[in-house]
């Protein structure tokens, strides 16, 4: 079951990297009424994508566990 979850998390990470961080917003995004700069938005998206890929690979190869 962890191998399936690892593949799913890996694919989500790839989708975040390829489609999530390619936004061309000038002003950034609104978070609770505070405008986040576009560079910070891209940094958060790349970071979450890389962490998702890393955790998915670790789950797949058995180096990490949910419980």
N, C-alpha and C positions, 0 to 999 in steps of 0.2 A: 504494500500500500504506500510505503514511503517513496518507492521508486516512481510511482505514478504521480504523487504529489510533487516530487522533485522535478519531473519533466514539466508539469503544469506551471510551477513557479518559475522555472527556467524560461519557458515560452512567454510568460507574462513579462518577465524582465526584458526579453528581446523586444517585445511589443512596446514597452515603455521607452527603450532606447531609440528604436527606429521611428516611432510615431508620436511619442509623447513630448520629446524634447526638441522637436523641429518646429515649434511655434515661432512665428515672426511678430509677436506682439511688441509694440513700441513701449507701452506704458506698464507692462507687467500684468499681474492679476490681482484682484481684490481678495484679501483674506481678512474677514471680520472688520471691514471698514478701513483697513490699512493696505496701501498699495505696495505690493512686493515688486522690486525691480525685475526686469526680464532676465538678467544674469543670475539672480538668486533663484528664480523659477526654474531655469534650465539646470542649475547646479543641483537643486533638489530632485529634479526628474532624473538626471543622470545618476545621481547617488542612489536613488531608490531602485533604478534599473540594474545597476552594478551589484547592489546588495541582493536583489532578487535572483540574479543569475548565479551569484556565488552560493547562496543558500540552496538553490535548486540543485546545483551540481553536487554540493556536499550531501544533500539528502539522497540523491541518486546513487552515489558511490558508497553510502553507508557511513559517512563520517559524522553525520549529525542525525539527531532523533527528535521527534516531537515530544516524547515523554521520557 
